[in-house]
């Protein structure tokens, strides 16, 4: 399956469920594990990445 096909399917699913709220349940396992590790031992080099991840799901502004 191509990336564009996946993006199209995700967009279609999001239109079907407009009440679906963003949040940590949408993180991938890798994202969640990395975020937990960063929260336990914050590294300045990964701070922007962690902030973007939290911002993406509406957890911070």
N, C-alpha and C positions, 0 to 999 in steps of 0.2 A: 504494500500500500504506500502510495506517495504522500509526502508531507502535505501537499495541497489538498488531497482527498481527505486526510485526517482533519485538517483545519476546517474544511467544508462541513464535515460531519459534526464536528464540535460546535460550529456556528449554528447548524440546524438544531442540534439538541438544546443549545442555550435558548433558542427562540421558542422551543416547545415548553421549556420550563423557566419562564421569566422570573419566577419567585425564588429561584435558586440563588442563595446568597453566597458571596465569596467567603472564604475562611480557610483555616488550616486543614480542613478535610480535603481540600483541593491540591495540597502539596503532594509532590511525588515522594516516594520513600527516601530517595537520595536527598531531596531538598529538606525534608523534615529532619533526617538524621544530621545533615550538615548544620541546620539551624539550631538544633538542640546542642550540638557540640560547640557552636559559636556562642550560644547563650551561657554555657557552662564556663567557657574560657574565651572571652571576646578577644579577637585579634584585629588591630586597626586596619590591616590590609583587607580584611573581609567585611568590614563595617558597611561599606556602600552596598555590597551584595545582599547582606542581611536586611538592611533597610529597604532595599528595592523589593525583596521578597515579602516582607511584612506589609509594605505599602501596596503591593499588587493585590493582596487579599483583603485590603481595607482595615488592617489591624493597627496601622499608624497613618498619619497624614504627612 
